[in-house]
Amino acid sequence: MRIIKIDKVKFKKDTFKICFENNDTIIVLADTIVKFGLKVGKDLMDKEYKEVMSYDKSNRIMSDALASIALRSYSLRGLQEKLLQKGYDKDMALNVVNRLEELNYINDDKFSKNYAVYLSQKGKGEFAIKAELEKHGIDKVLIMEALDEVKFQEEPYEQIVKIMRSKFKNFKWKDKSEVRRAAAFFLRRGFSSENIAKAFREYKNISID
């Protein structure tokens, strides 16, 4: 296969389109062109062509993975699913994720604790946080450690009291329907009934004082 044209792909950094005399075309990164010395007039045998495509695909998935984690934090499963959505095969995505874990670019322990604190600050309770971390494929032990981290910073009932102060300033304790409405609100946010009851008692004492 002889290369007849190499053009820069518009709006894609370091990406080129290679055209062959048999009308086939491929898209590769600049690093691939340099690695294999690709240029107009060069003939590629089948073996070298496969090497070019394999090398470029490996570079491309790593580049996409790094670009993804530069924009936001990912769990191992989350990043793998992101790469699968981009069309990469499962084994290749898993290899890249494992490599980034080895380099400590992604870390489920760090992710779970940071994400748990973030959700807590957004007013989510322990059950909601646990469910979210499970969605990201976090191990049960790490989930428990993340929840402990949240509790270390602020007990769940204290978090409820804080929300009560801002959201239920004129709370009427004698109105059972209002009590049920507030309790349902916190249950939906993932707080346990035990912590809700404790927070209500605490807030009631504060209000009376």
C-alpha positions, 0 to 999 in steps of 0.5 A: 500500500503506497501513501499518496497524500497526508493531510492535517485533520481540521480542528483536531490537534496532531491528527492526520489523514493518510490516503493510499493509492487503493483509495483506503484512508486512515486517521493517525496521530502525529506521533505515529507518523514520526514513529514509522516515518510515514510520508508520501510515496512510502509503501506499507506492507501488511505487517507494517500496516497492522503495526501502525494501526496497533500503535496508533490505537494504543496511543489514541486510547491513552490520549483520550484517557488522559484528556478525560481525567484532566477534565474531571475525576474518574473511578476505575470503572467510570473511566473504563466505561467512558473509553468503551463509550468512545468505541474502544474494545474492553481489553484495551480500555482495561489495560489503559485503566490499569496502567493509569492506576499503576501511575496513580493517575486514578485512584478509587480510594481517593476518588471515593473519599473526595466524591463522598465529601462532595455529595455530603456538601451537596446535602446527600445522606449516607444511603445516597452517597453509598448508592452513588459510589456503588454506581461508580464500581467502588469496592464495599470496603472503600465505600465504608472508609469514604463514609467514615471520612464524611462522618469524621468531618460532620455527623449526619445528624449535624448535617441535617440540623444545618439544612434545617436551619436554612430550609425549615426556618419556620418549622412548626413542630406541632404540625404532624404533616409538616414533620412528615414532609420534612422527614420525607425530604431527608429520607429522599436525600439518603439519610437514615431515619435514626439520624433524622430523628436525632437531628429533629430532637436536636433542632427542636431543642435549639429552636426552643432555646 
